[in-house]
Amino acid sequence: MLPQIIETDKQEGINFSFREVQYEINQSQQEGISGVPHFRINDNIEFSGAKDSQIFIQAFRKAGINL
């Protein structure tokens, strides 16, 4: 009985995780995000891909965040 309960709980956890990942993928696609990494700063500055640290510093400053 206990092994069956454990297996059921494990499967439910896997199903929940799958649904959560699918939701995030769908949200990203609706927002036009097609790759990782993808960065969004203050909901108005976005860029994708690996970037040099200076790009991040410039983006933060543009967003009014002083480092």
SULDATA-V681001 format. One record per residue. N is the residue number from 1. RES is the residue in three letters. PSI is psi in degrees with one decimal (999 if undefined). NEAR is the number of other ideal C-beta (glycine too) atoms within 10 Angstrom. D_CENTER is the distance of its C-alpha to the mean C-alpha in Angstrom with 2 decimals. Layout:
# SULDATA-V681001
n: {N;N}
res: {RES;RES}
psi: {PSI;PSI}
near: {NEAR;NEAR}
d_center: {D_CENTER;D_CENTER}
This chain:
# SULDATA-V681001
n: {1;2;3;4;5;6;7;8;9;10;11;12;13;14;15;16;17;18;19;20;21;22;23;24;25;26;27;28;29;30;31;32;33;34;35;36;37;38;39;40;41;42;43;44;45;46;47;48;49;50;51;52;53;54;55;56;57;58;59;60;61;62;63;64;65;66;67}
res: {MET;LEU;PRO;GLN;ILE;ILE;GLU;THR;ASP;LYS;GLN;GLU;GLY;ILE;ASN;PHE;SER;PHE;ARG;GLU;VAL;GLN;TYR;GLU;ILE;ASN;GLN;SER;GLN;GLN;GLU;GLY;ILE;SER;GLY;VAL;PRO;HIS;PHE;ARG;ILE;ASN;ASP;ASN;ILE;GLU;PHE;SER;GLY;ALA;LYS;ASP;SER;GLN;ILE;PHE;ILE;GLN;ALA;PHE;ARG;LYS;ALA;GLY;ILE;ASN;LEU}
psi: {-49.1;-43.6;-35.4;-40.5;-44.0;-44.9;-41.9;-45.6;-40.7;-45.0;-39.8;-40.4;-41.7;-44.7;-42.0;-45.9;-41.7;-45.9;-39.2;-43.4;-43.4;-40.8;-46.8;-40.2;-46.8;-43.9;-45.1;-42.9;-39.9;-29.2;1.9;11.2;125.8;1.3;169.1;149.8;154.2;131.9;138.2;126.9;121.5;31.1;12.7;-9.6;123.3;146.1;155.7;158.2;168.5;134.6;152.8;151.2;-30.0;-31.5;-42.7;-45.1;-45.2;-41.8;-42.0;-42.9;-42.3;-33.4;-0.2;17.1;111.3;132.0;999}
near: {5;6;7;8;9;10;10;10;10;10;10;10;10;10;10;10;10;10;10;10;10;10;10;11;11;10;10;14;10;8;11;8;15;9;8;9;9;14;14;13;15;11;7;8;13;13;13;13;10;6;13;8;7;8;13;14;13;13;18;15;11;12;13;8;11;7;6}
d_center: {37.83;35.41;33.95;33.35;31.60;29.37;28.57;27.86;25.54;23.72;23.37;22.16;19.42;18.41;18.64;16.53;13.70;14.12;14.15;11.00;9.14;11.34;10.57;6.82;8.37;11.16;9.60;8.01;11.46;13.32;12.02;13.14;10.11;11.51;10.40;8.53;8.56;8.05;9.18;10.36;13.32;15.18;13.94;16.47;15.82;13.30;13.54;12.21;13.48;15.09;17.15;20.12;20.00;22.41;20.02;17.73;20.94;22.16;19.04;19.21;22.93;22.63;20.44;23.25;21.73;24.46;23.90}
